[in-house]
Amino acid sequence: MPLAVLLLGITGSGKTTLAQALADHGYTRLSVDEEVHRLHGRYGVDYPEHTYFERQRPVVEAIRHRFAKELEAGNDIVLDYGLWLREERDAWQQAARDAGGHPVVVYLPASREELLKRLAERNMRDDANALTVTPEALDDFFARFDPPADDGHIIVYTGDLAVLMAALSTKRYRRA
């Protein structure tokens, strides 16, 4: 049964870096932000910020379709998408199960201070993963974020890839 690793974290928490590392270990990486960038350019530069969600919606649906096809084909997936809302996480977990995959949620916690530091560096870039985020926008993100329940079904990523790979291996064989 293929794994569907669903990354959970606020902008700047390290989801893309982790997704790229998992891709290096054979996971098929699906990135909503990169696809929006490929189709529409830079957020707030090539199109108005207030139009982001209308541009993102069809991209999420296309990625959801590819997500299912990859799992049906037996490929392990890593979804590089924030999954801020509990209902969104639940829907993606169900989509993984419906496609014959085993969903695993990996949470990347980060403090506001750490995120501000990372975002200040990232805001200087202009690539697909360099969404410019102000401190006020970050506060808004935190206000809209549903933290995960501490129910034992979520892996908390501490920055140690080897530990995560071992946990994923355990999930693959236990199907918790």
C-alpha positions in Angstrom: 0.0 0.0 0.0 1.6 3.3 -1.0 2.1 6.1 1.5 0.5 9.5 1.1 2.6 11.9 3.2 0.5 15.0 3.9 2.6 17.9 5.2 1.0 20.2 7.7 2.5 23.5 8.5 2.3 27.3 8.2 4.1 29.1 5.4 7.8 28.9 6.1 7.7 25.9 8.3 9.9 23.8 6.0 7.3 21.8 4.0 9.0 22.3 0.7 12.4 21.5 2.0 11.1 18.3 3.5 9.0 17.4 0.4 12.2 17.8 -1.7 14.1 15.5 0.7 11.3 12.9 0.5 11.4 13.2 -3.3 15.1 12.3 -3.2 14.0 9.1 -1.4 11.6 8.1 -4.1 8.4 9.9 -3.2 6.4 11.7 -6.0 6.3 15.3 -4.9 3.1 17.3 -5.7 3.3 21.1 -5.0 0.3 23.4 -5.2 2.5 26.6 -4.9 4.8 25.5 -7.7 2.0 24.7 -10.0 0.2 28.1 -9.3 3.5 29.8 -10.0 4.1 27.9 -13.2 0.6 28.8 -14.5 0.3 32.4 -13.1 3.6 33.8 -12.0 4.5 35.4 -8.7 1.9 36.1 -6.0 1.4 39.9 -5.7 3.7 40.6 -8.6 2.3 38.9 -11.7 -1.3 38.9 -10.5 -3.1 40.7 -7.6 -2.9 39.0 -4.2 -6.7 39.0 -3.8 -7.0 36.7 -6.9 -4.8 33.9 -5.4 -7.5 31.6 -4.2 -9.4 31.7 -7.5 -6.2 30.8 -9.2 -5.3 28.1 -6.7 -8.7 26.3 -6.7 -8.4 24.6 -10.1 -4.7 23.8 -9.3 -5.7 22.0 -6.1 -8.3 20.0 -8.0 -5.8 19.0 -10.7 -3.3 18.0 -8.0 -6.0 16.0 -6.2 -6.6 14.1 -9.4 -2.9 13.4 -10.0 -2.6 12.5 -6.3 -5.2 9.7 -6.7 -3.7 8.5 -10.0 -0.2 8.2 -8.5 -1.5 6.3 -5.5 -3.6 4.0 -7.7 -0.4 3.3 -9.6 1.3 2.3 -6.3 3.6 5.3 -6.0 4.4 6.9 -2.6 3.4 10.6 -2.6 4.4 13.7 -0.6 1.9 16.5 -0.8 3.6 19.9 -0.5 0.6 21.9 0.6 -0.1 23.5 4.0 -3.4 21.7 5.0 -4.1 24.4 7.6 -7.7 23.4 8.1 -8.7 20.2 9.9 -11.5 19.5 7.3 -9.0 19.9 4.5 -6.6 17.4 6.2 -9.5 15.0 6.6 -10.5 15.3 3.0 -7.0 14.6 1.7 -6.7 11.6 4.1 -9.9 10.2 2.7 -8.8 10.8 -0.9 -5.7 8.8 -0.1 -7.7 5.9 1.3 -10.1 6.1 -1.6 -7.2 5.7 -4.0 -5.7 2.7 -2.2 -3.1 4.7 -0.3 -2.2 5.0 3.4 -2.3 8.6 4.6 0.3 9.9 7.0 0.1 13.4 8.3 3.5 15.0 9.2 3.3 18.2 11.2 6.1 20.8 11.0 5.6 23.1 14.0 7.4 26.4 14.1 7.2 29.5 16.3 6.2 32.9 15.0 9.8 34.1 15.7 11.4 31.3 13.7 9.0 31.8 10.8 9.7 35.5 10.7 13.4 34.8 10.5 13.0 32.2 7.7 10.5 34.4 5.8 12.8 37.4 5.9 15.4 35.3 4.1 12.8 33.8 1.7 11.2 37.1 0.9 14.4 38.1 -0.9 14.0 35.3 -3.5 11.7 35.2 -6.5 11.1 31.5 -7.1 7.8 29.6 -6.9 8.4 28.9 -3.2 9.2 32.5 -2.2 5.8 33.8 -1.5 6.4 37.2 0.2 4.9 37.2 3.6 4.6 40.2 5.9 4.5 39.9 9.7 0.8 40.9 9.6 0.1 38.2 7.0 1.9 35.7 9.2 -0.4 36.7 12.1 -3.4 36.1 9.8 -2.1 32.7 8.9 -1.7 31.7 12.6 -5.3 32.9 13.2 -6.6 30.7 10.4 -4.5 27.6 11.3 -6.1 24.6 13.0 -3.3 22.9 15.0 -3.4 19.2 14.9 -4.9 17.1 17.7 -2.4 15.2 19.8 -4.0 11.9 19.0 -1.0 9.8 18.2 -1.8 9.6 14.5 0.4 12.5 13.5 4.1 12.5 13.1 5.8 15.6 14.4 8.8 16.4 12.3 11.7 17.6 14.4 14.2 18.2 11.5 15.8 14.8 11.6 15.1 13.1 8.2 16.4 9.7 9.4 13.9 9.6 12.3 11.1 10.6 9.9 12.0 7.9 7.4 12.0 5.3 10.1 8.6 6.5 11.3 7.3 6.4 7.8 8.6 2.8 7.4 6.8 1.8 10.5 3.6 3.4 9.3 3.9 1.6 6.0 4.0 -1.8 7.7 1.6 -1.1 10.6 -1.1 0.8 8.7 -2.0 2.7 11.9 
